[in-house]
Amino acid sequence: MSRFPRSILRAGPLLALMLASSPAAGNEGGGGGAASVVPIAELRVPILDGGRFVGTLRLQTALDYADPAQGAGAAAHAPMFRDAVLSAGLEFARLHVSAFVPINAALLSRTLTDAARTVDPHVRKVLILDVSARQ
C-alpha cells in the first residue's frame, strides 16, 4: 500500500497539467509567453504479443503549445490527433510495453510528439499526464 493518501495520488495528473500550463513552465522552442495545454481524451491501447492480447496500455495525454493562439484551434482537430496518437501508441505498445515492465514515459512522450506533429507542426510536446499497463 502506498504511503500517500488516494486523494493526493489522484491529484497528480491535475497538478502536472497545472504546472505545464503555467507561464513559468519551460519555454523550449518558443518565446517568453504563456503555454497552452490541450487535453486529449483518454486512450486505451491493446498490448499484443505475437498477435495475442496480453494487456491494455491506458494513456491520459495533453498537447503542449508554446503559443496559446496556436493551441486554440487544436480542439477542432481532436479526431485527427486521437488517430495519430492511437497509431503511435499501438506501435509503442507493440515494441516497448509489457504489463510487468515499467513504461518509459520519456520515450512514449517523444513517440507521441512525433505523431502529433504530423497533424500540427506547432505542437511543442505531448505531455503524459497518466499512463499504466494492465493485464
Buried (B, 14 or more C-beta within 10 A) or exposed (E): EEEEEEEEEEEEBEEBBEEBBEEEBEBEEBEEEEBBBBBBEEBEBEBBEEEEEBBBBBBBBBBBBBBBEBBEEBEEBBEBBBBBBBEBBBEBBBEBBBBEEEBBEEEBBBBBBEBBBBBBEBBBBBBBBBBEBEE
